[in-house]
Amino acid sequence: MKPTLFVLAAGMGSRYGGLKQLDGVGPSGETIMDYSIYDAINAGFGKLVFVIRKSFEDDFREKIVKKYEQKIPVELVFQELDKLPEGFTVPANRVKPWGTNHAVMMGKDVINEPFAVINADDFYGRESYRVLGDFLSQLANSKNLYCMVGYRVGNTLSESGAVARGICEIDENHNLLGIVERTQVMRIDGVVKYKDENNNWVAIDDNTPVSMNMWGFTPDYFAYSEDYFVDFLKKNAGNITAEYFIPLLINHLVTNKMATVKVLDTPSKWFGVTYPEDRPGVVAKLQKLVDEGVYPSPLW
């Protein structure tokens, strides 16, 4: 059973100022997402699911889906504010999306096999899709065993400023014990550091695993997501900006020993456009990968 690639793209329209401005950063105008899908297909993924907002469905089908549907089966699902459990309504003045794990919940009706979750606009690297695809392809009908690609923090930094990273604690068997979101992580005088709750900079090793929102799940994860979303909504009824993030549920599951999450090491270097100043560097890195023969140009 080939795993599915589930791409979180509901924020695309707002982040990019409309799909017409989806940024071409590859030598032949490829987007970062083009490379993700190319790598996933080559790693053995058999289906592509995008979660988007209904408001830009037509534009998305024309500009994005058409590009891939001859290469791999494609499905669309939709994340909207009013997709809530029975008995709940959207709070007045709520405009912020419900978060990444709410987006994952939208795939329940079209995903019946092990699946990976990625951000649409992050470059994860060929090796990451290989290790993730290999792990997922062995899960078959298993339950309560998930995975996360753990990037080495030194391979994920921006040269233009601090970044937010989910710093992971793992045991000797590479099982995840917990994730702590650090909103300011950067290299200072050659050393990777994060700012803690007391505003102090704390040094960490370059190889410390961090989450870049590249996950692997089996379909039983949807039931956990729905159950815990009810708890989340009860606790956050008055908070119009609270978001139901994947690490929130993952921490709940591993802390209560309801599931095991394997942290898969990757030598891949993550990159993306965190700051406008990052774009030239991304263009240069993709050109270098093409020059080295890692990718063809044009990609397709």
C-alpha positions in Angstrom: 0.0 0.0 0.0 1.6 3.3 -1.1 1.4 6.1 1.4 -0.4 9.4 0.6 1.2 12.9 0.7 -1.1 15.3 2.5 -0.1 19.0 1.7 -1.3 21.8 4.1 -2.1 24.6 1.7 -5.1 26.3 3.2 -3.0 29.4 3.9 -1.7 29.8 0.4 -4.1 32.4 -0.8 -3.4 34.8 2.0 0.3 34.2 2.4 1.2 34.6 -1.2 -1.3 37.4 -2.0 -3.2 35.1 -4.3 -2.2 32.0 -6.2 -1.2 34.1 -9.2 1.8 35.2 -7.2 2.9 31.6 -6.2 6.6 32.1 -6.3 8.8 30.4 -8.8 12.2 29.9 -7.2 13.6 27.0 -9.3 15.8 27.6 -12.4 12.8 27.0 -14.7 10.2 28.7 -12.5 9.5 25.8 -10.2 7.8 26.4 -6.8 9.1 24.8 -3.6 6.0 22.6 -3.7 7.0 21.2 -7.1 10.1 19.8 -5.6 8.2 18.3 -2.7 5.8 16.5 -4.9 8.6 15.4 -7.3 10.6 14.0 -4.3 7.5 12.3 -2.9 6.6 10.5 -6.2 10.2 9.3 -6.5 10.0 8.0 -2.8 7.0 5.9 -3.6 4.0 8.0 -2.5 0.9 7.0 -4.5 -1.6 9.8 -3.9 -1.7 13.5 -3.3 -4.2 15.3 -1.1 -4.3 19.1 -0.7 -6.2 20.9 2.1 -7.2 24.3 0.9 -9.9 26.9 1.5 -13.0 26.6 -0.7 -12.8 30.2 -1.7 -9.8 29.6 -4.1 -10.8 26.1 -5.3 -11.2 27.1 -8.9 -7.9 29.0 -9.1 -6.1 26.1 -7.3 -7.5 23.5 -9.7 -6.4 25.6 -12.7 -3.0 26.5 -11.5 -1.9 23.7 -9.2 -3.9 20.5 -9.6 -3.6 20.5 -13.4 0.1 20.4 -13.1 0.1 17.1 -11.1 -3.0 15.1 -12.0 -1.3 13.4 -14.9 1.5 12.2 -12.7 -0.3 11.1 -9.5 -3.9 10.9 -8.3 -5.0 14.2 -6.7 -7.8 15.0 -4.2 -8.8 18.3 -2.6 -10.3 18.8 0.8 -11.4 22.0 2.5 -10.6 23.7 5.8 -13.2 26.2 6.9 -13.8 27.9 10.2 -17.3 26.4 10.6 -16.1 22.7 10.3 -16.6 22.0 13.9 -17.9 19.2 16.1 -21.6 19.1 16.8 -22.6 21.5 19.5 -19.9 24.1 18.7 -20.2 27.3 16.7 -17.6 29.7 15.4 -16.9 32.4 18.1 -17.8 36.0 17.2 -14.9 37.8 15.7 -12.9 34.6 15.0 -11.0 35.0 11.7 -7.9 33.0 12.4 -7.8 29.4 11.1 -8.1 26.6 13.6 -4.6 25.4 13.0 -2.6 22.6 11.5 -4.3 19.7 13.2 -7.7 20.9 12.3 -6.4 21.0 8.7 -5.3 17.4 9.0 -8.8 16.4 10.2 -10.2 17.4 6.9 -8.5 14.4 5.2 -10.5 11.8 7.1 -12.9 10.9 4.2 -10.3 10.6 1.5 -7.3 9.0 3.3 -7.5 5.3 4.2 -3.8 4.5 4.2 -0.6 5.7 6.0 0.0 9.3 5.1 2.6 12.1 5.4 1.8 15.7 6.4 3.9 18.6 5.1 3.7 22.3 4.7 3.1 23.5 1.1 5.9 26.1 1.2 8.8 24.3 2.9 11.7 22.6 1.1 12.3 19.3 3.0 14.9 17.5 0.8 14.9 14.2 -1.2 16.3 12.1 1.7 13.5 13.1 4.0 10.9 11.8 1.7 12.8 8.6 1.3 13.1 7.9 5.1 9.4 8.9 5.6 8.1 6.9 2.7 10.1 3.8 3.8 8.6 4.0 7.3 5.1 4.6 6.2 5.1 1.8 3.6 5.8 -0.7 6.4 2.9 0.4 8.6 0.0 -1.3 6.7 -2.8 -1.7 9.2 -0.9 -0.8 12.4 -2.3 1.7 14.9 -0.8 4.1 17.5 2.6 4.1 15.8 3.4 7.4 14.0 6.6 9.2 13.0 8.2 12.6 12.5 11.1 13.6 10.4 13.5 15.2 12.9 15.7 17.8 11.3 19.0 18.7 12.9 18.4 22.2 14.1 21.7 23.5 12.5 20.3 22.6 9.1 17.1 24.6 9.5 18.1 28.2 10.4 17.6 31.4 8.5 20.5 33.7 7.8 18.2 36.6 8.0 17.0 36.4 11.6 15.5 34.2 14.3 13.0 31.4 13.5 10.5 29.4 15.5 11.2 25.7 15.9 9.7 22.8 17.8 12.6 21.4 19.8 12.2 17.7 20.4 13.1 15.5 23.4 13.7 11.9 22.4 14.7 8.7 24.2 17.4 6.2 23.4 15.1 4.4 21.0 14.4 7.6 19.0 10.9 7.8 20.4 9.5 11.3 20.9 9.0 12.3 24.5 7.8 15.8 23.8 8.1 19.0 21.7 8.6 22.5 23.1 8.0 25.4 20.7 10.7 28.0 20.8 9.8 31.2 19.0 13.4 32.6 18.7 16.1 30.2 17.5 19.2 31.5 15.8 23.0 31.1 15.5 24.9 33.5 17.7 28.7 33.6 17.4 28.6 30.2 15.7 26.4 28.6 18.3 22.8 27.6 17.9 20.7 29.2 20.7 17.1 29.7 21.7 15.5 32.3 24.0 13.8 30.7 27.0 10.8 31.8 29.1 13.1 34.0 31.2 14.4 35.8 28.1 17.8 34.0 28.4 19.6 32.6 25.4 20.2 28.8 25.8 22.8 27.0 23.7 21.9 23.7 22.0 23.9 21.3 19.9 23.6 21.6 16.1 22.3 18.1 15.9 19.3 18.6 18.3 16.2 17.3 16.5 13.5 19.8 15.7 10.1 19.5 14.0 9.5 21.1 10.7 5.9 19.9 10.4 6.8 16.7 8.4 4.8 13.9 10.0 3.7 10.4 9.3 0.4 9.0 10.5 -2.0 6.1 10.0 -5.8 6.7 9.7 -6.5 6.0 13.4 -4.9 9.4 14.0 -8.1 11.1 12.7 -10.2 9.7 15.7 -7.6 11.0 18.2 -7.7 14.4 16.4 -11.5 14.6 16.6 -11.7 13.6 20.3 -9.0 16.0 21.4 -10.4 18.9 19.3 -13.5 18.8 21.5 -11.3 19.3 24.6 -9.4 22.0 22.8 -12.6 23.9 21.9 -13.9 23.6 25.5 -10.7 25.1 26.9 -10.4 27.8 24.3 -14.0 28.9 23.8 -13.1 32.5 24.6 -9.8 32.7 22.8 -10.3 33.8 19.2 -6.7 33.3 18.2 -5.9 29.8 19.8 -4.9 27.2 17.2 -5.1 23.4 17.3 -1.6 22.6 16.2 -0.3 19.1 15.5 2.3 19.2 18.3 -0.5 19.9 20.8 -2.1 16.6 20.1 1.2 14.8 19.7 2.4 15.9 23.2 -1.0 14.7 24.6 -0.6 11.3 23.0 3.0 10.6 23.9 2.7 12.0 27.4 -0.3 9.7 28.1 1.4 6.8 26.4 -1.5 6.5 23.9 0.8 6.4 20.9 4.5 6.1 19.9 6.1 8.7 17.6 9.4 7.6 16.0 11.8 10.5 15.2 13.4 9.7 11.9 16.8 11.4 11.4 17.5 13.1 8.1 20.7 14.8 6.8 18.6 17.0 4.6 18.8 20.7 4.9 15.4 22.4 5.3 14.9 25.8 3.7 12.1 28.2 3.0 11.3 31.9 2.7 10.9 32.9 6.3 12.0 36.4 5.5 11.9 38.2 2.1 15.7 38.4 2.3 15.7 34.5 2.3 14.5 34.3 -1.3 17.9 34.8 -3.1 19.4 32.1 -0.9 16.6 29.7 -1.8 17.1 30.4 -5.5 20.8 29.8 -5.2 20.4 26.6 -3.2 18.0 25.1 -5.8 20.3 26.1 -8.6 23.1 24.4 -6.9 21.1 21.2 -6.5 20.3 21.3 -10.2 24.0 21.9 -11.1 24.9 18.9 -8.9 22.4 16.7 -10.8 20.1 16.1 -7.8 17.2 17.6 -9.8 16.6 18.0 -13.5 15.6 21.4 -15.0 12.9 21.8 -15.9 11.7 19.5 -13.1 8.8 17.9 -15.0 
